[in-house]
Amino acid sequence: MVRRTFLGLGLMLLGFSRRAWAQLASASPGYYRLTHPVRIRLDTVSTPWHPVSFVAEAVLPQTSPTPGRRVLMNGVLYRKESGDDRSALSALCVTCPHELCEVSLVTDEARLARMSGSDKPNPKFFCGCHGSVFDALDDGSWISGPADRGLFNFLVGSITDGTVEIDEVEVETLSVV
Amino acid sequence: MRLRQLTLIVGLVLLTTFTMRAQNAQVGYYPHPPGTTHEKLYVNSQGAPINNLTIIDVPTLKVIKKMTIGAEPHGVAAPKSQDVLYISSMHDGTVQKIDTVKDEIVKVWGGFGVEPEENDITPDGRFLYQPSYAGYWSVFDTQKEEIVAYIHTLGIGHNTLIDAQGHFAYLFPLKGDPGHWRRPSLGLARTMPNEVTVVDITKNHQVVGTIPVGDGPRPPILSADGKRMYMNVDRLLGFLVIDVPARKVISKATFALTPDEQASGANAHAHGIAIANNGKEVWTNDTVHNTTYVFDVTVLPPKQIAKFPVGSGPYWIVPSQDGMTIFVACPGSDEMVVFDVAAKKEKTRLKFPAGDRPTRMIDLAVPVTPAARTSR
């Protein structure tokens, strides 16, 4: 009985380790694989600066302080310029790294002129709670405000049959969101 | 016989009047006789370059005036007389005194350090406790017009509460994450304290104790009798209940979250807390899930009795003078949601110009007759 229990536990541990290893090994450096890829039709993001919202899910690895915890992240996929170029697509987590409020994309020229970094009049993400500003053209990089980094990034993966696949997120997202 | 009846009626009227006054005094409402005040809501707009103070007539919920005050207004505090208001400006490092009868700036003082934050003032209007992001509180004597003491808490100076008796001040240093501490303007050593600092105002502003709260302090509110404190803390979607005389956390309220909500806010905290319905309810915001919660605080642990969807990033919340209307500022969607406390129902939403970011508020019963004014 004891031997069977021992064997069972050992197999479970092996299974968990294999899953964690598979997730780490297959993800890009600094990124973590989502539980399921997020798929978004390409034609829904054909117009620049019209983001499409999505929710991504990840499960924390055994090595984390809260192993197995499910994490849901709100994200947006948007196009920075017209055309079919994949590099013109950005996928960002819309949770502000400062105090976890939701940021919103500002495209209105009058508002942009009033915001920090107005020397660059391109659209920006703005946090209503404490006023952090992020550069939407530069994948959510930090411009100003109390946030100590840019917005968390998702990796835009393959495009197949007119569908964009997002399947990885910055590892740091999981410990903050 | 007729005289006896008349005496009885007069006696009953007097008894009723005294009872009402006593009740009102007890809960801290109505410092002025009824009919001599004008209830107004003052709303800071942190994102607006001009017209960044909106004054709303509470009975009609109409905007009656917009004023331009110091940029990025933060703390709002008024003495019991409510005929003046002190607002700190994060950008300018100043505090402005506003005459709430005329709704105009009457004085501006500087020297409050980097980013003056949420202040409070003694009920008699004498001492303004003004925290700075740099980690200390300035005690400003409004009569002498000078800072008479500095108090260090080794945290970021953030929220302040002074009890209705003007005896104790409670200082709530923000803990912050490492990002908060990388600011080049900050030069003090810090320990990121998980505690509230208690100051005895009557003993020359001496620190007389602390209240350990387990994580970084967030917005607090005191009951009218000063015996209970309800406060948000870091990493808690809910609030703590503190026995103030014992200086001890006695209970904790947590939001009933759906599995999806639990998976999308594990490190988040509630922000903004208000007492309503004659002290029986606490209203507080879930900033991550854009929700305002209501708890019955007549029982421990407090019992969740309602929740409402609100605008984006609900961050500040205040009650009306009678505690029967609640205002929730949602800077992410530039709106304010107004609730009927008795009906547990949304009354209306007030829209602000895009990018204004309505933030901190105060509801005042402003005296309308010169005789009722005490602060000038």
Chai-1 contact restraints between the chains, C-beta under 6 A:
chainA,res_idxA,chainB,res_idxB,connection_type,confidence,min_distance_angstrom,max_distance_angstrom,comment,restraint_id
A,R70,B,A263,contact,1.0,0.0,6.0,A-B,restraint_1
A,V71,B,A263,contact,1.0,0.0,6.0,A-B,restraint_2
A,L72,B,D260,contact,1.0,0.0,6.0,A-B,restraint_3
A,L72,B,A263,contact,1.0,0.0,6.0,A-B,restraint_4
A,L72,B,S264,contact,1.0,0.0,6.0,A-B,restraint_5
A,L100,B,A268,contact,1.0,0.0,6.0,A-B,restraint_6
A,L100,B,V288,contact,1.0,0.0,6.0,A-B,restraint_7
A,C101,B,T287,contact,1.0,0.0,6.0,A-B,restraint_8
A,C101,B,G313,contact,1.0,0.0,6.0,A-B,restraint_9
A,E102,B,S312,contact,1.0,0.0,6.0,A-B,restraint_10
A,R111,B,G355,contact,1.0,0.0,6.0,A-B,restraint_11
A,G128,B,G313,contact,1.0,0.0,6.0,A-B,restraint_12
A,G128,B,P331,contact,1.0,0.0,6.0,A-B,restraint_13
A,G128,B,G332,contact,1.0,0.0,6.0,A-B,restraint_14
A,G128,B,R357,contact,1.0,0.0,6.0,A-B,restraint_15
A,C129,B,G313,contact,1.0,0.0,6.0,A-B,restraint_16
A,C129,B,Y315,contact,1.0,0.0,6.0,A-B,restraint_17
A,D148,B,G179,contact,1.0,0.0,6.0,A-B,restraint_18
